[in-house]
């Protein structure tokens, strides 16, 4: 899939109506988030609007402090905007209650973080199986799905190993498998290669791109590494909390 130009639209183009575009998974409309007040206020995200379709890997690029993490947290329901609207796979995130947000994070959205976030005392297989346990997937089905996911990320022979027995790249692959466990519509990855060397980081981005295209899901990947941008289908550039053409 070839990379396309960034699409930046005004909030007025969205409104509150459902999208007429059947492949649209993410719709962000006029979203803003400010921390603090008065002269100490930090405008982390300023009137950001964009859409992302099924089967797209969208890179969100910007320097540290540009607002990438805040924007991803707003889209994934980990934080709420001061204004604007976020819709993910038909779910209106910004007005959702806590119970609905919990269901969204457990089933519709998968997360991959820079720090891996694995449970140290659990094996690779057990870490991948955590979301399935929370979803009360039967044991036999859970074990089968975990095995498939570990094979998918190239770690079929490492199921019994603990995180400390794995390299950084392998730990991130476990984290990717865990994020895919409940077959989400949207994968959110916040600087997933930030703690990895360039070669390992590129292999993780290659993996994310392959999974997105093979499974027809959507991924939003925040990165400040220009060497990885060419692996994305589209690039959004944030500067001082605003979305600009890159």
C-alpha positions in Angstrom: 0.0 0.0 0.0 1.5 3.3 -1.0 1.7 6.2 1.4 -0.9 8.9 0.9 -0.9 12.6 1.8 -2.1 13.7 5.1 -5.8 14.6 5.3 -6.5 17.6 7.5 -10.0 18.8 7.8 -12.0 21.3 9.8 -14.3 20.3 12.6 -17.3 21.6 10.8 -16.9 18.8 8.2 -17.7 16.1 10.8 -20.6 17.1 13.0 -22.2 14.5 15.2 -23.6 12.2 12.5 -22.2 8.7 11.8 -19.7 8.5 9.0 -21.0 7.6 5.5 -17.6 6.1 4.8 -17.8 2.3 5.6 -14.1 1.9 6.0 -13.6 4.7 8.5 -12.4 3.5 11.9 -11.2 6.7 13.6 -12.8 10.1 13.3 -11.3 13.0 15.4 -13.2 16.3 15.2 -12.0 19.5 16.6 -10.3 17.9 19.6 -8.5 20.1 22.1 -6.9 19.4 25.5 -5.3 21.8 27.9 -3.6 21.1 31.2 -3.5 23.7 33.9 -4.9 27.2 33.9 -3.9 30.8 33.2 -0.3 31.6 32.5 0.7 28.0 33.5 -1.7 26.4 31.0 -0.2 23.9 28.5 -2.2 23.5 25.3 -1.3 19.9 24.5 -3.7 19.4 21.7 -5.3 22.2 19.7 -8.4 21.7 17.5 -7.2 18.5 15.8 -9.3 16.8 13.2 -8.6 13.8 11.0 -9.9 10.4 10.0 -8.2 7.0 9.6 -9.5 4.0 7.6 -9.5 0.3 8.0 -6.2 -1.3 6.8 -4.2 1.9 7.4 -1.0 2.4 9.4 -1.0 6.1 10.2 2.2 7.6 11.7 1.8 10.5 14.0 5.1 12.4 14.0 6.3 15.3 16.1 9.0 16.3 18.5 8.8 15.5 22.2 6.1 17.7 23.7 4.2 18.1 20.4 1.1 16.4 21.8 1.4 12.9 20.3 0.8 11.0 23.6 -2.0 13.2 24.7 -3.8 12.8 21.3 -3.5 9.0 21.4 -4.8 9.0 25.0 -7.8 11.0 23.9 -8.5 8.6 21.0 -8.1 5.5 23.2 -10.3 6.8 25.9 -7.5 7.1 28.5 -8.3 10.8 28.8 -11.1 13.2 27.8 -10.8 16.3 25.7 -11.9 19.7 26.7 -13.8 20.1 23.4 -14.3 18.1 20.3 -15.4 14.6 19.4 -13.7 11.2 19.0 -15.4 8.2 17.3 -13.7 4.8 17.1 -15.4 2.0 15.2 -18.7 3.6 15.6 -18.3 4.2 19.3 -18.5 7.9 20.5 -15.6 7.9 22.9 -15.9 11.5 24.3 -19.3 11.0 25.8 -18.9 7.4 26.9 -19.3 6.4 30.6 -16.5 4.5 32.4 -18.1 1.1 31.9 -18.3 1.7 28.1 -14.8 3.0 28.0 -13.6 -0.1 29.8 -15.3 -2.3 27.2 -13.7 -0.1 24.5 -10.2 -0.6 25.9 -10.7 -4.3 26.3 -12.1 -5.1 23.0 -12.1 -2.3 20.4 -8.7 -0.7 21.0 -5.4 -2.4 21.6 -2.4 -0.5 23.2 1.3 -0.9 22.7 3.5 1.4 24.9 7.2 2.3 24.8 7.9 0.7 28.1 6.4 -2.7 27.0 4.2 -3.0 30.1 4.6 -6.7 30.6 4.0 -8.4 33.9 7.4 -9.6 35.1 6.3 -12.8 36.9 4.2 -14.1 33.9 5.5 -16.0 30.9 5.3 -14.6 27.4 2.2 -16.8 26.8 0.6 -15.7 30.1 1.2 -12.0 29.3 -0.5 -12.4 25.9 -3.4 -14.2 27.5 -4.2 -11.5 30.1 -6.8 -9.7 27.9 -8.4 -13.0 27.1 -8.7 -13.9 30.7 -10.3 -10.6 31.4 -12.7 -11.3 28.6 -13.4 -14.7 30.1 -12.4 -16.6 27.0 -12.5 -20.4 27.7 -9.1 -21.9 28.5 -8.8 -24.1 25.4 -9.7 -21.2 23.0 -7.4 -18.9 25.0 -4.4 -21.2 24.7 -5.0 -21.7 21.0 -5.3 -18.0 20.3 -2.2 -17.2 22.3 -0.2 -19.8 20.4 -1.3 -18.3 17.1 -0.4 -14.8 18.2 3.1 -15.8 19.4 3.7 -17.4 16.1 2.4 -14.3 14.3 5.0 -12.1 16.0 7.8 -14.7 15.6 8.0 -15.9 19.2 6.4 -19.3 18.9 9.4 -20.9 20.6 9.5 -18.4 23.5 6.1 -19.0 25.1 7.4 -20.1 28.5 10.0 -17.4 28.9 9.6 -14.5 31.3 10.2 -10.9 30.1 13.6 -10.7 31.8 14.7 -13.7 29.6 13.8 -11.8 26.4 15.5 -9.0 24.5 13.9 -5.6 24.2 12.7 -6.4 20.7 11.2 -9.7 21.8 9.4 -8.0 24.7 7.9 -5.5 22.4 6.7 -8.3 20.1 5.0 -9.9 23.1 3.4 -6.6 23.8 2.1 -6.4 20.2 0.7 -9.9 20.5 -1.1 -9.0 23.7 -2.5 -5.9 22.1 -3.9 -8.1 19.3 -5.4 -10.7 21.6 -9.0 -9.5 21.5 -8.8 -8.7 17.8 -9.2 -4.9 18.1 -10.4 -2.6 15.3 -7.7 0.0 16.3 -4.2 -0.5 17.5 -2.6 2.5 19.3 1.2 2.4 19.6 2.9 5.2 21.5 6.6 5.4 20.6 6.8 1.6 20.4 10.4 1.7 19.1 11.6 4.3 21.6 13.7 1.9 23.7 15.0 -0.1 20.8 18.0 0.2 18.5 17.3 1.3 14.9 17.4 -2.2 13.4 15.1 -3.7 16.0 12.8 -0.7 15.9 12.4 -1.1 12.1 11.5 -4.8 12.6 8.8 -3.8 15.0 7.4 -1.3 12.5 7.6 -3.9 9.8 5.6 -6.2 12.0 2.9 -3.6 12.8 2.5 -2.8 9.1 2.2 -6.5 8.1 -0.4 -7.1 10.8 -2.4 -4.1 9.9 -2.5 -5.0 6.2 -3.1 -8.7 6.8 -5.9 -8.3 9.3 -7.5 -5.2 7.9 -7.3 -3.3 11.2 -6.1 0.3 11.8 -3.0 1.5 13.6 -2.0 4.9 14.9 1.7 4.9 15.7 3.4 7.9 17.4 7.0 8.2 16.5 9.7 10.9 16.3 12.0 8.7 14.3 12.1 9.9 10.7 13.7 6.6 9.6 10.4 4.8 10.3 8.1 7.2 8.6 8.4 5.6 5.2 6.8 2.4 6.6 3.5 4.2 7.2 0.7 4.6 4.8 0.0 8.1 5.9 1.8 10.7 8.1 0.2 13.2 10.4 2.6 15.9 11.8 1.9 17.5 15.1 3.6 20.8 16.1 2.8 22.5 19.3 -0.4 20.5 19.6 -1.7 21.4 16.1 -2.0 19.1 13.2 0.0 20.4 10.2 0.9 19.0 6.8 4.3 17.2 6.8 
